[in-house]
């Protein structure tokens, strides 16, 4: 861990822990951007699915991901996350979700419908 430096990022009202790592860059950055720049690992402290998806969107819109390797890790309270083109009325049992207190969220990227809870790392 001596090659990892820690920092704290404030994004909006949320706070993320992050690590800059040269070890991380050798596997992540070289794979995705072809460079040996230090990568950045962000660990969201929020368990709100909407905040974490908003952070993911902010990174996508404001960071040149071709030049900078970033790994965002987060955990969410129970939620069903649907992709850009998914129909929640056909993909989900909305009445059962409402009774169970499970949130519904849409990510801007494609992909299928998935279930998030505190037991998985996204």
C-alpha positions in Angstrom: 0.0 0.0 0.0 3.0 2.3 0.0 2.3 3.1 -3.6 -1.2 4.4 -2.8 -1.9 7.9 -1.7 -5.3 8.8 -0.1 -7.4 11.8 -0.7 -11.0 12.9 -0.1 -13.1 14.4 -2.9 -16.2 16.5 -2.3 -18.7 16.2 -5.1 -21.8 18.2 -4.5 -23.1 17.3 -1.0 -21.6 13.8 -1.1 -18.1 12.8 -0.1 -16.0 10.1 -1.8 -12.8 8.5 -0.6 -10.3 8.1 -3.3 -6.9 6.6 -3.8 -4.2 7.4 -6.4 -2.2 4.3 -7.2 0.7 3.7 -9.5 0.1 -0.1 -9.1 -3.5 0.5 -10.1 -2.4 2.4 -13.2 -0.2 -0.4 -14.5 -3.3 -2.7 -14.8 -6.1 -0.2 -15.3 -4.8 2.8 -17.2 -2.6 0.8 -19.5 -5.5 -1.5 -20.4 -8.0 1.3 -21.1 -6.1 4.3 -22.2 -2.7 2.9 -23.3 -0.8 5.2 -20.8 1.0 4.7 -17.5 -0.6 7.6 -15.7 -1.7 7.0 -12.1 -5.2 5.7 -11.9 -7.9 7.0 -9.5 -10.1 4.8 -7.3 -13.2 6.4 -5.9 -15.2 4.8 -3.1 -18.5 6.5 -2.6 -19.7 6.9 1.0 -23.3 7.4 -0.2 -25.6 4.4 -0.3 -28.2 6.4 -2.3 -28.6 4.9 -5.7 -29.6 8.2 -7.3 -26.5 10.0 -5.9 -24.2 7.2 -7.0 -25.6 7.2 -10.5 -25.4 11.0 -10.7 -21.7 10.8 -9.7 -21.1 8.2 -12.4 -22.8 10.5 -14.9 -20.8 13.5 -13.7 -17.5 11.6 -14.1 -18.6 10.5 -17.6 -19.4 14.1 -18.6 -16.5 15.9 -17.0 -13.5 13.6 -17.1 -11.6 12.5 -20.2 -11.7 8.8 -19.6 -9.4 8.2 -22.5 -6.6 10.0 -20.6 -7.5 9.1 -17.0 -8.2 5.7 -15.5 -11.0 5.9 -12.9 -12.6 3.1 -11.0 -15.8 4.1 -9.1 -16.9 1.7 -6.3 -20.2 2.1 -4.5 -22.9 0.2 -2.6 -26.6 1.1 -2.7 -29.5 0.5 -0.5 -32.0 -1.9 -2.1 -32.9 -0.6 -5.6 -33.7 -1.9 -9.0 -31.6 -0.2 -11.6 -32.8 -0.2 -15.2 -30.9 0.7 -18.4 -31.6 3.5 -20.8 -34.0 1.6 -22.9 -35.7 -0.6 -20.3 -39.4 -0.4 -19.6 -40.1 -0.5 -15.8 -43.7 -1.7 -16.3 -42.4 -4.8 -18.1 -39.1 -5.3 -16.2 -40.3 -4.8 -12.6 -43.1 -5.7 -10.3 -43.6 -2.0 -9.3 -46.3 -2.8 -6.7 -44.2 -5.3 -4.9 -41.2 -2.9 -5.0 -43.3 -0.1 -3.5 -44.5 -2.4 -0.7 -40.9 -3.6 0.0 -39.5 0.0 -0.1 -37.2 -0.8 -3.0 -36.3 2.2 -5.1 -36.3 2.3 -8.9 -33.5 4.1 -10.7 -32.5 4.5 -14.4 -28.9 4.7 -15.5 -28.1 6.6 -18.7 -26.1 3.8 -20.1 -27.6 0.7 -21.7 -27.7 -2.7 -20.2 -30.4 -4.7 -18.5 -32.2 -4.5 -15.3 -30.3 -5.3 -12.1 -30.9 -5.4 -8.4 -28.6 -3.5 -6.0 -28.4 -3.8 -2.2 -25.8 -3.3 0.5 -24.5 -6.9 -0.1 -23.0 -6.1 -3.5 -20.2 -3.7 -4.7 -20.9 -1.8 -7.9 
